[in-house]
Amino acid sequence: MLVGKYYSNSDVRIEELPVPVIGPGEVLVKMQASGICGTDVMEWYRAKKGPRILGHEMAGEIVETRSEKYKKGQRVFVSHHVPCNDCKYCRAGNHTACDTLHQGNYDPGGYSEFVRVPKINVDFGIYVLPDNVSYEEATMIEPLACAVRAVRLLDVRPGQTVLILGGGVSGLLNVMLAKQKGARVIVTDINEYRLRQALAFGADQAIDARQNIDLVAEKVVICTGAYQAVEQAFRSVDKKGAILLFAVPNRDIAVPIPDFWRRELTLFSSYGAAPVDLAEALDLIASGKVDVKGTITHKFPFRQIQQAFNTVVEAKDSLKVILV
């Protein structure tokens, strides 16, 4: 089978590997669509772990099964990380802190023609797609689930102002969810295309981040790795407000401690998604409450994976880029 092996952002190679052999309780999925996540092009993070086969936003068809739960021919989204559901973190509802979730994956990765789904992922991480959800839309289940978790943690409420720093696909997903909560939403970015898209997806304001405009928001979501966004977040968050790190810069951040203390601010992060978030994301897509189809701007044949990565890295007029 063909795989796309990551060495660096500019060096993603099509190589060949044997089709994985499944064991008891496992399934083999033929990949039909796989999204490229923004974290896959965080070269400072990915290159040191390479070469490896990335891809964690994968949907496909079960072509072989040794599980009693699923049958051949089913259309599925497969979660790459799953919790054990038994540790102290899982029992407290903090599934994304589970050690099992951080250690597991499917074999060899979403950027491959076939994927072996380990038994634990079969047990806790397969979602059968309704007929009205396409494979392409299903690649957005995991990104949307991450935003579902973030908005839930932020406790966004009607009438609040939510400032989203970064208008890429993760920023737009947060826009749509915050608007559903009844919030007023402001987006900043330096890319004109993304600012226009932010308005199209429901933002009340879209502002060039290079402009020196005073902004005040009860909730701030950082959806870009640019360090300037961290500084903007602390300038813009209201008293008793909260800042959420949805994306992170590649360096430690400086917290203005006296100001942080005096104004009683909250700073926290949101990593990944729990099973409950994935289930909610699929329901939002299937019900049409969130338009993920509109965020998919580019589709590339699998053999053109390098061109797909180039499109994501350039970040000009693209939002979600997927391989089919």
C-alpha positions as CSV (number, residue, x, y, z in Angstrom):
1,M,0.0,0.0,0.0
2,L,1.0,3.6,-0.4
3,V,1.8,5.9,2.6
4,G,2.7,9.5,2.9
5,K,5.8,9.7,5.2
6,Y,6.6,13.1,6.8
7,Y,10.3,14.1,7.0
8,S,9.7,17.9,7.0
9,N,7.1,20.3,5.7
10,S,8.8,20.4,2.4
11,D,9.7,16.7,2.3
12,V,6.6,14.4,2.5
13,R,7.3,11.3,0.5
14,I,5.0,8.7,-1.1
15,E,6.5,5.3,0.0
16,E,5.3,1.7,0.1
17,L,4.5,-0.5,3.1
18,P,2.8,-3.9,3.5
19,V,-1.0,-3.7,4.2
20,P,-1.3,-4.1,8.0
21,V,-2.5,-7.5,9.3
22,I,-5.4,-7.2,11.8
23,G,-5.7,-9.1,15.0
24,P,-8.6,-10.2,17.2
25,G,-11.1,-7.4,17.8
26,E,-9.5,-5.2,15.2
27,V,-10.6,-3.8,11.9
28,L,-8.9,-2.7,8.7
29,V,-10.2,0.6,7.1
30,K,-9.5,1.8,3.6
31,M,-8.9,5.5,3.8
32,Q,-11.3,7.6,1.7
33,A,-10.5,11.0,3.1
34,S,-7.9,12.4,5.5
35,G,-7.6,16.0,6.7
36,I,-4.3,17.8,7.2
37,C,-4.3,19.4,10.7
38,G,-2.5,22.6,11.4
39,T,-0.4,20.7,14.0
40,D,0.9,18.5,11.2
41,V,2.8,21.5,9.7
42,M,4.2,22.7,13.1
43,E,7.6,21.8,11.8
44,W,9.4,22.7,15.1
45,Y,7.2,20.0,16.7
46,R,6.9,17.4,14.0
47,A,10.3,17.2,12.3
48,K,12.1,16.1,15.5
49,K,9.8,13.1,15.7
50,G,10.1,12.1,12.1
51,P,10.2,10.4,9.8
52,R,6.7,9.2,10.5
53,I,3.3,8.7,9.0
54,L,1.0,11.4,10.3
55,G,-2.7,11.9,9.8
56,H,-5.4,11.8,12.5
57,E,-8.5,13.1,10.8
58,M,-9.3,9.9,8.8
59,A,-12.6,8.5,7.5
60,G,-13.0,5.4,5.4
61,E,-14.7,2.1,4.8
62,I,-14.2,-1.1,6.8
63,V,-12.8,-3.7,4.4
64,E,-11.9,-6.4,6.9
65,T,-13.1,-7.0,10.5
66,R,-12.3,-9.3,13.4
67,S,-14.6,-7.4,15.7
68,E,-18.2,-8.4,16.5
69,K,-19.1,-4.7,16.8
70,Y,-18.5,-3.7,13.2
71,K,-19.0,-5.2,9.8
72,K,-17.4,-5.0,6.4
73,G,-18.7,-2.1,4.3
74,Q,-19.5,0.3,7.1
75,R,-18.5,3.9,6.6
76,V,-16.7,5.2,9.6
77,F,-14.7,8.0,11.2
78,V,-11.9,6.6,13.4
79,S,-10.5,8.5,16.4
80,H,-6.7,8.1,16.6
81,H,-6.5,8.8,20.4
82,V,-8.8,7.1,22.8
83,P,-8.9,7.1,26.6
84,C,-8.9,4.0,28.8
85,N,-12.2,5.1,30.5
86,D,-10.9,3.7,33.8
87,C,-8.1,5.8,35.2
88,K,-8.6,8.6,37.8
89,Y,-8.6,11.2,35.0
90,C,-11.3,9.4,33.0
91,R,-13.4,8.8,36.0
92,A,-13.3,12.5,36.8
93,G,-14.4,13.3,33.2
94,N,-10.9,14.5,32.2
95,H,-10.4,12.0,29.4
96,T,-7.8,14.2,27.5
97,A,-5.5,13.8,30.4
98,C,-5.6,10.0,30.2
99,D,-2.1,8.5,29.7
100,T,-3.7,5.9,27.3
101,L,-5.1,8.6,25.1
102,H,-1.7,10.2,24.8
103,Q,0.1,6.9,24.0
104,G,-2.2,5.3,21.5
105,N,-2.7,5.7,17.7
106,Y,-3.8,3.8,14.7
107,D,-1.5,1.9,12.4
108,P,0.3,3.4,10.6
109,G,-1.4,6.8,10.3
110,G,-4.2,8.5,8.4
111,Y,-1.9,9.3,5.5
112,S,-2.0,5.7,4.2
113,E,-4.2,3.7,1.9
114,F,-5.2,1.2,4.7
115,V,-5.3,1.7,8.5
116,R,-5.3,-1.0,11.1
117,V,-7.5,0.0,14.0
118,P,-6.3,-1.4,17.3
119,K,-8.9,-3.1,19.5
120,I,-9.0,-0.3,22.1
121,N,-9.7,2.2,19.2
122,V,-12.3,-0.2,17.9
123,D,-13.9,-0.3,21.4
124,F,-13.9,3.4,22.1
125,G,-13.1,5.3,18.9
126,I,-15.1,4.3,15.9
127,Y,-18.1,6.4,14.8
128,V,-20.4,5.0,12.1
129,L,-21.3,7.7,9.6
130,P,-24.9,8.5,8.8
131,D,-25.8,8.4,5.1
132,N,-26.0,12.2,4.9
133,V,-22.4,12.7,6.1
134,S,-19.8,12.4,3.4
135,Y,-16.2,11.1,4.0
136,E,-14.9,14.6,3.4
137,E,-17.2,16.1,6.0
138,A,-16.2,13.3,8.4
139,T,-12.6,14.4,8.4
140,M,-13.9,17.5,10.2
141,I,-15.3,15.5,13.2
142,E,-12.1,15.6,15.2
143,P,-11.3,19.3,14.5
144,L,-14.9,20.3,15.4
145,A,-14.8,18.1,18.5
146,C,-11.7,20.0,19.7
147,A,-13.6,23.3,19.3
148,V,-16.7,21.8,21.0
149,R,-14.5,21.0,24.0
150,A,-12.9,24.5,24.0
151,V,-16.2,26.4,23.9
152,R,-17.5,24.1,26.7
153,L,-14.5,24.7,28.9
154,L,-14.7,28.5,28.3
155,D,-18.3,28.4,29.4
156,V,-19.4,30.8,26.6
157,R,-22.7,32.5,27.5
158,P,-25.3,34.6,25.7
159,G,-24.3,38.3,25.5
160,Q,-20.6,37.7,26.1
161,T,-17.9,39.0,23.7
162,V,-15.6,36.3,22.5
163,L,-12.3,37.4,20.8
164,I,-10.8,34.7,18.5
165,L,-7.2,35.4,17.6
166,G,-6.6,33.6,14.3
167,G,-9.1,33.0,11.5
168,G,-8.0,29.7,10.1
169,V,-10.2,26.6,10.2
170,S,-9.9,26.2,14.0
171,G,-10.8,29.8,14.5
172,L,-13.9,29.5,12.2
173,L,-15.1,26.4,14.0
174,N,-14.8,28.3,17.3
175,V,-16.7,31.2,15.7
176,M,-19.6,29.0,14.7
177,L,-19.9,27.4,18.1
178,A,-19.6,30.6,20.0
179,K,-22.3,32.2,17.9
180,Q,-24.6,29.2,18.7
181,K,-24.1,30.0,22.3
182,G,-25.4,33.6,21.7
183,A,-22.0,35.4,22.0
184,R,-20.8,38.4,20.1
185,V,-17.7,37.3,18.2
186,I,-14.6,39.3,17.0
187,V,-11.9,37.7,14.9
188,T,-8.4,39.0,14.2
189,D,-6.0,37.8,11.6
190,I,-3.4,39.3,9.2
191,N,-4.8,37.4,6.2
192,E,-7.5,39.3,4.2
193,Y,-9.0,36.1,2.8
194,R,-9.5,34.6,6.3
195,L,-11.0,37.8,7.6
196,R,-13.6,37.7,4.9
197,Q,-14.3,34.1,5.7
198,A,-14.7,34.9,9.4
199,L,-17.5,37.3,8.5
200,A,-19.0,34.7,6.1
201,F,-19.1,32.2,8.9
202,G,-20.8,34.5,11.3
203,A,-18.3,36.7,13.1
204,D,-19.7,40.1,14.1
205,Q,-16.3,41.8,13.4
206,A,-13.1,40.8,11.6
207,I,-10.1,43.0,12.2
208,D,-6.6,43.1,10.8
209,A,-4.4,42.1,13.7
210,R,-1.8,44.6,12.7
211,Q,-4.1,47.5,13.4
212,N,-3.7,49.1,16.8
213,I,-7.3,48.8,18.0
214,D,-8.4,48.5,21.6
215,L,-10.5,45.4,22.1
216,V,-12.2,44.1,25.2
217,A,-13.7,40.6,25.6
218,E,-14.8,38.4,28.4
219,K,-13.4,35.3,26.6
220,V,-10.3,35.1,24.4
221,V,-9.4,32.1,22.3
222,I,-5.9,31.9,20.8
223,C,-6.1,30.0,17.5
224,T,-2.7,30.9,16.1
225,G,0.9,30.0,17.0
226,A,2.0,33.6,16.6
227,Y,3.4,34.9,19.9
228,Q,1.9,38.3,19.3
229,A,-1.5,36.7,19.8
230,V,-0.6,35.9,23.4
231,E,0.3,39.5,24.0
232,Q,-2.9,40.6,22.3
233,A,-4.9,38.2,24.5
234,F,-3.6,39.8,27.7
235,R,-4.2,43.3,26.4
236,S,-7.8,42.5,25.4
237,V,-9.2,40.2,28.1
238,D,-11.6,41.9,30.4
239,K,-11.5,41.8,34.2
240,K,-12.5,38.3,35.5
241,G,-12.1,37.1,31.9
242,A,-10.5,34.0,30.6
243,I,-7.8,33.2,27.9
244,L,-7.8,29.8,26.3
245,L,-4.7,28.4,24.5
246,F,-6.3,26.5,21.6
247,A,-3.0,26.8,19.7
248,V,0.4,27.5,21.2
249,P,3.6,29.3,20.1
250,N,6.9,27.4,20.0
251,R,8.2,29.1,23.1
252,D,7.3,29.8,26.7
253,I,4.9,32.7,27.2
254,A,5.3,35.6,29.6
255,V,2.4,36.1,31.9
256,P,2.0,39.7,33.3
257,I,1.6,38.4,36.8
258,P,0.7,41.7,38.7
259,D,-2.0,42.5,36.1
260,F,-3.1,38.8,36.0
261,W,-3.5,38.8,39.7
262,R,-5.2,42.2,40.1
263,R,-7.7,41.5,37.4
264,E,-8.3,37.9,38.5
265,L,-7.8,36.5,35.1
266,T,-7.9,32.8,34.1
267,L,-5.5,31.2,31.7
268,F,-5.9,27.6,30.6
269,S,-5.5,25.3,27.6
270,S,-7.6,22.8,25.6
271,Y,-5.9,19.8,24.1
272,G,-7.7,17.4,21.9
273,A,-11.2,16.0,22.4
274,A,-12.9,13.4,24.5
275,P,-15.4,10.8,23.2
276,V,-18.3,12.9,24.3
277,D,-17.0,15.8,22.2
278,L,-16.5,13.6,19.1
279,A,-20.1,12.3,19.4
280,E,-21.4,15.8,19.7
281,A,-19.4,17.0,16.7
282,L,-20.7,14.2,14.5
283,D,-24.3,15.1,15.6
284,L,-23.7,18.8,14.8
285,I,-22.5,17.9,11.3
286,A,-25.2,15.3,10.7
287,S,-27.9,17.7,11.8
288,G,-26.6,20.5,9.7
289,K,-26.1,22.8,12.7
290,V,-22.5,23.4,11.8
291,D,-21.4,23.8,8.2
292,V,-18.1,22.0,8.0
293,K,-18.4,21.5,4.2
294,G,-17.8,25.2,3.7
295,T,-14.5,25.1,5.5
296,I,-13.0,22.5,3.1
297,T,-11.4,24.6,0.4
298,H,-8.9,22.2,-1.2
299,K,-9.0,18.4,-2.0
300,F,-5.9,16.6,-3.3
301,P,-5.4,13.1,-4.6
302,F,-3.4,11.1,-2.1
303,R,-0.3,11.0,-4.4
304,Q,-0.2,14.8,-4.3
305,I,0.3,14.9,-0.6
306,Q,3.4,17.2,-0.9
307,Q,1.3,19.8,-2.8
308,A,-1.4,19.5,-0.2
309,F,1.2,20.2,2.6
310,N,2.5,23.2,0.6
311,T,-1.0,24.6,0.4
312,V,-1.4,24.3,4.2
313,V,2.0,25.9,4.9
314,E,1.4,28.8,2.5
315,A,-1.9,29.5,4.2
316,K,-3.0,32.0,1.5
317,D,-6.5,31.2,0.3
318,S,-7.0,27.9,2.0
319,L,-8.9,26.8,5.1
320,K,-9.2,23.0,5.4
321,V,-7.1,20.9,3.0
322,I,-7.9,17.2,2.7
323,L,-6.5,14.2,0.9
324,V,-8.9,11.9,-1.0
